[in-house]
Amino acid sequence: MTVRRIQGSEVEYGIAVQGQPQANPMIAATHVVNAYAAAHGLTRRAQWDYEEESPLRDARGFDLSREAADPSQLTDEDLGLANIILTNGARLYVDHAHPEYSSPEVTTPLDVVRWERAGEHVMRRGAELAAQISGVAPIMLYKNNVDNKGASYGSHENYLMRRDVPFVQIIRHLTPFFASRAIICGAGRVGQQQDGSVHAFQLSQRADYLEEQVGLETTLKRPIINTRDEPHADPKKYRRLHVIVGDANLADVSIFLKHGTTSLVLAMIEDEFLVDEEVELADPVAAVHTISHDPTLRATVELADGRRLTALDLQWFYLEKARAYVDKLGDDDPEPEQTTAVLDRWESVLTRLGRDPFACSREIDWVAKLSLLEQYRERDGLEWDHAKLHLVDLQYHDIRRDKGLFYRLERAGRIERLVDDAAIESAVTAPPRDTRAYFRGRCLERFSSSVAAASWDSVIFDLPGHDSLQRVPMMEPLRGTAEHVETLFENSRDAGELFRAITGG
């Protein structure tokens, strides 16, 4: 009945070294992470704890063998790459060839906006600091998903769900929603097909890289529904839905709607509210591509029963069901404003997209970008194959405040803000107060020298008087909040006192 649930985001940033097109991106990404760590006192010995990770466990009931897995799927191996834990509870590390910021766990879509955008500040500062290292050329970072050379990198979402929900129902009801969701949260791209060889605009940067309906992979044969079963929480109670279909968004409203609408659809699936009425796509992967390739929003996709609907039709279906769901069951959130805000904004955006997509240019990334591109096209008489349009596309995602076109639009008042700069700045160092990220972040802030390792579901201390490392499990994401442990931190002079207060030992 609400948008509130444990959720978060992971963003891999595109990376380039000025004047060095052949530069090793892994080395450049390492410079970014290590420079930020060194400047902020984070060059501690605390490591990422991989013990509880299981990236090859499939929600369909089996484990993929390590021999059969692509090396990119073995994310539970410590490759010795830069990998730090921030005081806001986030993870900053090198994921293969990209610097990645994984936000702390939060409970609302608006908090996703706040802590994800804090990640932009972290990455920007890391690149600035790396450029001060002798012999290191300036590094540019882009919050996008494609390099226009055929490669794509991820912007993933995570949502905690009830374990007892059959995965087949998740596939059944989420597939049409994800296939059509780009109209409200696509980031826009100049070029169609993976290599951009078709000269036209499309709604989503990730769409052309989706090749399967369901699968475990994230870097090849990418599916609409990812089946990785790695809850980072009590596995008997929770599953973590790992969503890889989304674009890397910059606009607050796009991020807010992406997480808010998905949270509502997941709530309806959990409560079996979508059982009686449903839509099923005849060819889900083809539908993803068709919808993304049509910025007029008029293209139709075929359903299994032979009907043809537009992406707007599909999104209206889910919105109307969500309205009925909340009206029938009520909103049990003590602070229901965000659920109402998501429903109202969803309806407003769909209504205006149906009349004139450009009416949403202050809210939706793909529309903001297309509006900008059309200005260049009209002014200079450019066709979609012109190199300048590709540069404008890339520059939209540049996270340098003086260079990024998104930030210029924002400063000019052409992008709507949901979270102000002060709230984002505080989120760079402060963790959310209502999830276990609070405990993780405060441990790193107060007692970093005693933290040997940490992960989403544990903090491991190295304490005097103990022969072995001491693990504090955090399998319940709503424990370890400020309400639970803030007083313990205030009353503990060192990690040993905190550990004894928690364990009673």
NUNU-965046 format. One line per field, with one value per residue (C-alpha): residue number from 1; x, z, y. Coordinates in nm, 3 decimals, padded with zeros to 5 digits. Example, Ala and Ser with C-alpha at 12.3 -4.5 7.8 and 13.67 -1.06 7.14 Angstrom:
i <- (1; 2)
c1 <- (01.230; 01.367)
c3 <- (00.780; 00.714)
c2 <- (-00.450; -00.106)
This chain:
i <- (1; 2; 3; 4; 5; 6; 7; 8; 9; 10; 11; 12; 13; 14; 15; 16; 17; 18; 19; 20; 21; 22; 23; 24; 25; 26; 27; 28; 29; 30; 31; 32; 33; 34; 35; 36; 37; 38; 39; 40; 41; 42; 43; 44; 45; 46; 47; 48; 49; 50; 51; 52; 53; 54; 55; 56; 57; 58; 59; 60; 61; 62; 63; 64; 65; 66; 67; 68; 69; 70; 71; 72; 73; 74; 75; 76; 77; 78; 79; 80; 81; 82; 83; 84; 85; 86; 87; 88; 89; 90; 91; 92; 93; 94; 95; 96; 97; 98; 99; 100; 101; 102; 103; 104; 105; 106; 107; 108; 109; 110; 111; 112; 113; 114; 115; 116; 117; 118; 119; 120; 121; 122; 123; 124; 125; 126; 127; 128; 129; 130; 131; 132; 133; 134; 135; 136; 137; 138; 139; 140; 141; 142; 143; 144; 145; 146; 147; 148; 149; 150; 151; 152; 153; 154; 155; 156; 157; 158; 159; 160; 161; 162; 163; 164; 165; 166; 167; 168; 169; 170; 171; 172; 173; 174; 175; 176; 177; 178; 179; 180; 181; 182; 183; 184; 185; 186; 187; 188; 189; 190; 191; 192; 193; 194; 195; 196; 197; 198; 199; 200; 201; 202; 203; 204; 205; 206; 207; 208; 209; 210; 211; 212; 213; 214; 215; 216; 217; 218; 219; 220; 221; 222; 223; 224; 225; 226; 227; 228; 229; 230; 231; 232; 233; 234; 235; 236; 237; 238; 239; 240; 241; 242; 243; 244; 245; 246; 247; 248; 249; 250; 251; 252; 253; 254; 255; 256; 257; 258; 259; 260; 261; 262; 263; 264; 265; 266; 267; 268; 269; 270; 271; 272; 273; 274; 275; 276; 277; 278; 279; 280; 281; 282; 283; 284; 285; 286; 287; 288; 289; 290; 291; 292; 293; 294; 295; 296; 297; 298; 299; 300; 301; 302; 303; 304; 305; 306; 307; 308; 309; 310; 311; 312; 313; 314; 315; 316; 317; 318; 319; 320; 321; 322; 323; 324; 325; 326; 327; 328; 329; 330; 331; 332; 333; 334; 335; 336; 337; 338; 339; 340; 341; 342; 343; 344; 345; 346; 347; 348; 349; 350; 351; 352; 353; 354; 355; 356; 357; 358; 359; 360; 361; 362; 363; 364; 365; 366; 367; 368; 369; 370; 371; 372; 373; 374; 375; 376; 377; 378; 379; 380; 381; 382; 383; 384; 385; 386; 387; 388; 389; 390; 391; 392; 393; 394; 395; 396; 397; 398; 399; 400; 401; 402; 403; 404; 405; 406; 407; 408; 409; 410; 411; 412; 413; 414; 415; 416; 417; 418; 419; 420; 421; 422; 423; 424; 425; 426; 427; 428; 429; 430; 431; 432; 433; 434; 435; 436; 437; 438; 439; 440; 441; 442; 443; 444; 445; 446; 447; 448; 449; 450; 451; 452; 453; 454; 455; 456; 457; 458; 459; 460; 461; 462; 463; 464; 465; 466; 467; 468; 469; 470; 471; 472; 473; 474; 475; 476; 477; 478; 479; 480; 481; 482; 483; 484; 485; 486; 487; 488; 489; 490; 491; 492; 493; 494; 495; 496; 497; 498; 499; 500; 501; 502; 503; 504; 505)
c1 <- (00.000; 00.302; 00.621; 00.820; 01.055; 01.428; 01.582; 01.889; 02.086; 02.422; 02.571; 02.874; 03.016; 03.152; 03.517; 03.763; 04.111; 04.163; 04.392; 04.449; 04.183; 04.381; 04.423; 04.346; 04.004; 04.067; 04.374; 04.187; 03.896; 04.139; 04.287; 03.938; 03.849; 04.189; 04.219; 03.883; 03.975; 04.308; 04.167; 03.887; 04.078; 03.936; 04.266; 04.201; 04.250; 03.877; 03.800; 03.480; 03.347; 03.260; 03.174; 02.796; 02.783; 02.639; 02.622; 02.565; 02.252; 01.951; 01.601; 01.463; 01.606; 01.960; 02.320; 02.524; 02.861; 03.169; 03.309; 03.007; 02.992; 03.135; 03.421; 03.219; 02.962; 03.213; 03.154; 03.229; 03.602; 03.842; 04.047; 04.251; 04.086; 04.006; 03.706; 03.608; 03.315; 03.197; 03.072; 02.730; 02.702; 02.768; 03.026; 03.274; 03.481; 03.620; 03.386; 03.599; 03.663; 03.433; 03.417; 03.092; 02.892; 02.645; 02.412; 02.329; 01.999; 01.712; 01.338; 01.179; 01.215; 01.300; 01.587; 01.712; 01.727; 01.918; 02.181; 02.222; 02.290; 02.534; 02.720; 02.761; 02.939; 03.162; 03.258; 03.313; 03.540; 03.730; 03.802; 03.909; 04.148; 04.287; 04.378; 04.604; 04.821; 05.152; 05.146; 04.769; 04.581; 04.234; 03.967; 03.612; 03.320; 02.978; 02.661; 02.541; 02.524; 02.690; 03.026; 02.885; 03.137; 02.901; 02.956; 02.711; 02.757; 02.494; 02.275; 02.108; 01.825; 01.771; 01.441; 01.387; 01.080; 00.910; 01.072; 00.737; 00.634; 00.671; 00.935; 00.718; 00.468; 00.742; 00.839; 00.477; 00.377; 00.700; 00.792; 00.534; 00.598; 00.974; 00.927; 00.726; 00.893; 01.145; 00.883; 00.903; 01.266; 01.468; 01.785; 01.769; 02.029; 02.144; 02.172; 01.985; 02.120; 02.405; 02.670; 02.456; 02.463; 02.101; 02.097; 01.795; 01.701; 01.564; 01.426; 01.660; 02.033; 01.998; 01.714; 01.920; 02.141; 01.851; 01.846; 01.655; 01.336; 01.482; 01.837; 02.118; 02.365; 02.424; 02.701; 02.605; 02.270; 02.120; 01.765; 01.461; 01.422; 01.747; 01.737; 02.034; 01.925; 02.156; 01.939; 02.209; 01.955; 01.777; 01.728; 01.430; 01.243; 01.367; 01.470; 01.650; 01.514; 01.818; 01.698; 01.938; 01.706; 01.717; 01.914; 02.144; 01.927; 02.029; 01.686; 01.537; 01.189; 01.312; 01.490; 01.193; 00.942; 01.168; 01.189; 00.845; 00.645; 00.848; 00.796; 00.419; 00.412; 00.615; 00.370; 00.082; 00.266; 00.331; -00.036; -00.158; -00.345; -00.257; -00.376; -00.719; -00.621; -00.297; -00.117; 00.133; 00.364; 00.394; 00.765; 00.897; 01.246; 01.114; 00.867; 01.150; 01.328; 01.014; 00.910; 01.256; 01.293; 00.977; 01.001; 00.654; 00.515; 00.272; 00.425; 00.227; 00.347; 00.162; 00.016; -00.014; -00.391; -00.342; -00.422; -00.181; -00.102; 00.133; 00.381; 00.148; -00.138; 00.074; 00.183; -00.176; -00.277; -00.028; -00.112; -00.485; -00.423; -00.198; -00.466; -00.726; -00.481; -00.409; -00.777; -00.886; -00.620; -00.523; -00.173; -00.036; 00.267; 00.267; 00.402; 00.195; 00.292; 00.543; 00.298; 00.052; 00.329; 00.435; 00.079; 00.003; 00.329; 00.294; -00.053; 00.057; 00.356; 00.159; -00.114; 00.131; 00.339; 00.022; -00.050; 00.300; 00.612; 00.803; 00.571; 00.782; 01.120; 01.181; 01.122; 01.218; 01.575; 01.500; 01.266; 01.511; 01.786; 01.568; 01.454; 01.817; 01.912; 01.623; 01.741; 02.079; 01.919; 01.693; 01.962; 02.235; 02.029; 02.177; 02.073; 02.082; 02.411; 02.598; 02.887; 02.790; 02.466; 02.661; 02.882; 02.578; 02.436; 02.758; 02.798; 02.452; 02.590; 02.924; 02.924; 03.156; 02.935; 03.090; 03.078; 02.777; 02.477; 02.235; 02.382; 02.361; 01.992; 01.946; 02.116; 01.900; 01.584; 01.501; 01.513; 01.283; 01.451; 01.307; 01.608; 01.813; 02.191; 02.216; 02.039; 02.258; 02.578; 02.493; 02.420; 02.777; 02.900; 02.589; 02.406; 02.028; 01.890; 01.619; 01.813; 02.112; 02.327; 02.327; 02.519; 02.764; 02.830; 02.872; 03.113; 03.330; 03.301; 03.375; 03.582; 03.739; 04.069; 03.882; 03.675; 03.849; 03.579; 03.216; 02.945; 02.575; 02.487; 02.776; 03.046; 03.360; 03.566; 03.928; 03.920; 04.185; 04.145; 03.983; 04.180; 03.962; 03.770; 03.422; 03.135; 02.820; 02.555; 02.296; 02.053; 01.754; 01.783; 01.549; 01.769; 02.079; 01.893; 01.949; 01.652; 01.819; 02.186; 02.243; 02.258; 02.502; 02.740; 02.709; 02.791; 03.076; 03.431; 03.570; 03.465; 03.508; 03.249; 03.013; 03.058; 02.990; 02.682; 02.544; 02.627; 02.601; 02.948)
c3 <- (00.000; -00.002; -00.188; 00.131; 00.116; 00.144; -00.185; -00.338; -00.656; -00.810; -01.081; -01.292; -01.436; -01.786; -01.778; -02.018; -01.981; -02.150; -02.450; -02.396; -02.583; -02.528; -02.153; -01.932; -01.777; -01.483; -01.382; -01.427; -01.218; -00.947; -00.939; -00.883; -00.594; -00.425; -00.456; -00.287; -00.015; 00.059; 00.078; 00.313; 00.555; 00.409; 00.337; 00.625; 00.628; 00.630; 00.339; 00.168; 00.319; 00.040; 00.265; 00.237; -00.136; -00.379; -00.730; -00.903; -00.707; -00.935; -00.813; -01.031; -00.788; -00.890; -00.867; -01.180; -01.159; -01.140; -01.440; -01.652; -01.535; -01.726; -01.526; -01.499; -01.290; -01.018; -00.813; -00.490; -00.567; -00.420; -00.723; -00.521; -00.688; -00.502; -00.281; 00.011; 00.244; 00.293; 00.613; 00.451; 00.431; 00.056; -00.130; -00.370; -00.577; -00.915; -01.097; -01.380; -01.595; -01.420; -01.090; -00.919; -00.640; -00.464; -00.249; 00.110; 00.174; 00.205; 00.251; 00.012; -00.352; -00.243; -00.033; -00.337; -00.519; -00.230; -00.177; -00.547; -00.625; -00.333; -00.537; -00.818; -00.570; -00.453; -00.807; -00.914; -00.617; -00.681; -01.041; -00.932; -00.673; -00.914; -01.157; -00.888; -00.882; -01.061; -01.401; -01.406; -01.688; -01.623; -01.590; -01.717; -01.568; -01.725; -01.556; -01.859; -01.993; -02.334; -02.493; -02.851; -02.941; -02.869; -02.493; -02.213; -01.837; -01.571; -01.354; -01.131; -00.883; -00.578; -00.400; -00.105; -00.143; 00.054; -00.004; -00.023; -00.347; -00.632; -00.874; -01.168; -01.057; -01.043; -01.403; -01.517; -01.383; -01.402; -01.763; -01.933; -01.673; -01.733; -02.110; -02.109; -01.821; -02.040; -02.128; -01.771; -01.683; -02.000; -02.028; -02.406; -02.666; -03.008; -03.211; -03.227; -03.212; -02.980; -03.198; -03.269; -03.641; -03.696; -03.693; -03.484; -03.128; -02.876; -02.522; -02.343; -02.336; -02.213; -02.435; -02.727; -02.490; -02.352; -02.530; -02.306; -02.100; -01.797; -01.696; -01.443; -01.651; -01.622; -01.875; -02.161; -02.290; -02.053; -01.943; -01.866; -01.539; -01.363; -01.152; -00.919; -00.577; -00.340; -00.075; 00.148; 00.425; 00.595; 00.299; 00.464; 00.483; 00.189; -00.171; -00.336; -00.678; -00.881; -01.167; -01.457; -01.723; -01.605; -01.737; -01.534; -01.459; -01.364; -01.329; -00.980; -01.110; -01.334; -01.041; -00.813; -01.058; -01.150; -00.789; -00.676; -00.951; -00.930; -00.553; -00.604; -00.865; -00.635; -00.352; -00.579; -00.676; -00.311; -00.224; -00.531; -00.657; -01.024; -01.047; -01.203; -01.473; -01.658; -01.977; -02.133; -02.416; -02.717; -02.755; -02.453; -02.588; -02.920; -02.725; -02.527; -02.850; -03.029; -02.740; -02.698; -03.069; -03.083; -02.916; -03.052; -02.812; -03.079; -03.160; -03.050; -02.926; -02.952; -02.651; -02.617; -02.675; -03.003; -02.879; -02.956; -02.698; -02.674; -02.390; -02.259; -02.255; -02.056; -01.805; -01.765; -01.689; -01.401; -01.274; -01.266; -01.085; -00.836; -00.770; -00.710; -00.491; -00.261; -00.254; -00.157; 00.099; 00.212; 00.276; 00.597; 00.589; 00.883; 00.633; 00.319; 00.133; -00.094; -00.211; -00.301; -00.468; -00.681; -00.792; -00.872; -01.056; -01.249; -01.365; -01.449; -01.651; -01.846; -01.923; -02.056; -02.246; -02.426; -02.529; -02.595; -02.462; -02.454; -02.174; -01.951; -02.043; -01.686; -01.535; -01.763; -01.883; -02.233; -02.298; -02.157; -02.378; -02.690; -02.640; -02.626; -02.930; -03.133; -03.059; -03.209; -03.503; -03.584; -03.534; -03.736; -03.972; -03.839; -03.930; -03.668; -03.803; -03.727; -03.483; -03.293; -03.174; -03.033; -02.845; -02.705; -02.597; -02.413; -02.263; -02.110; -01.876; -01.790; -01.411; -01.413; -01.304; -01.550; -01.846; -01.800; -02.001; -01.748; -01.475; -01.699; -01.757; -01.384; -01.300; -01.559; -01.389; -01.678; -01.460; -01.162; -00.829; -00.563; -00.328; -00.259; -00.258; 00.122; 00.163; -00.103; 00.048; 00.389; 00.234; 00.100; 00.452; 00.660; 00.636; 00.625; 00.978; 00.920; 00.789; 00.895; 00.680; 00.982; 01.191; 00.907; 00.834; 01.197; 01.259; 00.975; 01.097; 01.464; 01.485; 01.145; 01.285; 01.453; 01.149; 00.964; 00.702; 00.625; 00.378; 00.336; 00.603; 00.851; 01.018; 01.133; 01.417; 01.515; 01.890; 02.161; 02.387; 02.116; 01.942; 01.634; 01.437; 01.570; 01.324; 01.395; 01.158; 01.015; 00.843; 00.917; 00.718; 00.952; 01.254; 01.330; 01.265; 01.453; 01.670; 01.772; 01.809; 01.814; 02.194; 02.193; 01.972; 02.195; 02.503; 02.353; 02.375; 02.144; 01.928; 02.215; 02.426; 02.129; 02.062; 02.427; 02.435; 02.126; 02.218; 02.596; 02.613)
c2 <- (00.000; 00.228; 00.317; 00.257; -00.042; -00.110; 00.003; 00.159; 00.209; 00.122; 00.343; 00.257; 00.578; 00.612; 00.718; 00.881; 01.032; 01.368; 01.340; 00.967; 00.767; 00.445; 00.496; 00.196; 00.272; 00.038; 00.238; 00.567; 00.438; 00.329; 00.679; 00.824; 00.591; 00.603; 00.981; 01.028; 00.780; 00.943; 01.295; 01.193; 00.975; 00.654; 00.478; 00.245; -00.128; -00.203; -00.433; -00.533; -00.856; -01.102; -01.398; -01.373; -01.291; -01.546; -01.394; -01.730; -01.825; -01.809; -01.720; -01.999; -02.254; -02.343; -02.224; -02.162; -02.336; -02.118; -02.301; -02.209; -01.847; -01.555; -01.395; -01.075; -01.262; -01.355; -01.043; -01.228; -01.241; -00.986; -00.880; -00.632; -00.332; -00.011; -00.076; 00.147; 00.199; 00.556; 00.715; 00.760; 00.380; 00.361; 00.157; 00.323; 00.086; -00.017; -00.253; -00.391; -00.082; 00.165; 00.350; 00.254; 00.416; 00.187; 00.392; 00.302; 00.129; 00.376; 00.341; 00.592; 00.702; 01.056; 00.925; 00.733; 01.066; 01.224; 00.955; 00.875; 01.237; 01.243; 00.982; 01.236; 01.465; 01.181; 01.086; 01.446; 01.510; 01.187; 01.289; 01.638; 01.496; 01.236; 01.515; 01.663; 01.351; 01.400; 01.235; 01.176; 01.349; 01.498; 01.228; 01.281; 01.090; 01.046; 00.932; 00.739; 00.382; 00.363; 00.443; 00.449; 00.178; -00.111; -00.137; -00.067; -00.037; -00.056; 00.157; -00.100; -00.077; -00.295; -00.361; -00.593; -00.813; -01.086; -01.424; -01.606; -01.432; -01.687; -01.564; -01.662; -01.397; -01.136; -01.220; -01.225; -00.886; -00.690; -00.766; -00.538; -00.269; -00.270; -00.292; 00.032; 00.218; 00.402; 00.663; 00.796; 00.728; 00.678; 00.887; 00.925; 00.834; 00.952; 00.633; 00.306; -00.049; -00.138; 00.025; 00.333; 00.258; 00.364; 00.743; 00.833; 00.923; 00.673; 00.690; 00.450; 00.392; 00.034; -00.090; -00.217; -00.417; -00.623; -00.958; -01.199; -01.187; -01.367; -01.453; -01.439; -01.241; -00.866; -00.799; -01.032; -01.157; -00.901; -00.987; -00.773; -00.966; -01.050; -01.365; -01.311; -01.436; -01.254; -01.087; -00.932; -00.992; -01.282; -01.521; -01.692; -01.363; -01.155; -01.163; -00.873; -00.786; -00.680; -00.459; -00.401; -00.255; 00.107; 00.402; 00.623; 00.924; 01.276; 01.441; 01.414; 01.339; 01.057; 00.889; 00.948; 00.800; 00.508; 00.394; 00.507; 00.341; 00.020; 00.008; 00.034; -00.241; -00.467; -00.400; -00.501; -00.821; -00.906; -00.855; -01.048; -00.745; -00.804; -01.163; -01.112; -00.864; -00.867; -00.780; -01.018; -00.922; -01.151; -01.070; -00.877; -00.808; -00.679; -00.462; -00.303; -00.209; -00.088; 00.136; 00.285; 00.359; 00.572; 00.916; 01.002; 00.737; 00.618; 00.279; -00.024; -00.361; -00.688; -00.866; -01.241; -01.213; -01.027; -00.676; -00.394; -00.125; 00.169; 00.218; 00.489; 00.237; -00.008; 00.253; 00.375; 00.016; -00.004; 00.343; 00.273; -00.056; 00.123; 00.387; 00.115; -00.075; 00.220; 00.323; -00.028; -00.117; 00.230; 00.359; 00.211; 00.439; 00.684; 00.939; 00.871; 01.185; 01.013; 00.749; 01.023; 01.223; 00.925; 00.851; 01.214; 01.272; 00.946; 01.051; 01.404; 01.288; 01.027; 01.279; 01.536; 01.280; 01.179; 01.538; 01.673; 01.498; 01.827; 01.940; 01.710; 01.859; 01.981; 01.637; 01.350; 01.303; 01.179; 01.470; 01.726; 01.584; 01.562; 01.922; 02.032; 01.828; 01.963; 02.317; 02.233; 02.054; 02.348; 02.612; 02.439; 02.223; 01.899; 01.547; 01.271; 01.135; 01.457; 01.412; 01.727; 01.565; 01.271; 01.516; 01.697; 01.362; 01.272; 01.619; 01.598; 01.330; 01.496; 01.534; 01.836; 02.124; 02.369; 02.131; 01.904; 02.019; 01.871; 02.090; 02.395; 02.326; 02.279; 02.610; 02.784; 02.655; 02.424; 02.111; 02.061; 01.989; 01.760; 01.762; 02.075; 02.108; 02.123; 01.788; 01.629; 01.770; 01.629; 01.289; 01.277; 01.199; 01.122; 00.787; 00.742; 00.731; 00.470; 00.165; -00.045; 00.185; 00.414; 00.158; 00.084; 00.449; 00.552; 00.263; 00.389; 00.747; 00.682; 00.364; 00.308; 00.182; -00.105; -00.205; -00.488; -00.537; -00.459; -00.546; -00.478; -00.732; -00.723; -00.518; -00.702; -00.562; -00.629; -00.568; -00.583; -00.885; -01.099; -01.373; -01.356; -01.098; -01.021; -01.010; -00.809; -00.949; -00.710; -00.943; -00.722; -00.396; -00.209; -00.276; -00.072; 00.253; 00.578; 00.492; 00.167; 00.257; 00.633; 00.639; 00.348; 00.544; 00.849; 00.642; 00.437; 00.568; 00.300; 00.008; -00.236; -00.055; -00.040; -00.412; -00.502; -00.280; -00.452; -00.809; -00.787; -00.943)
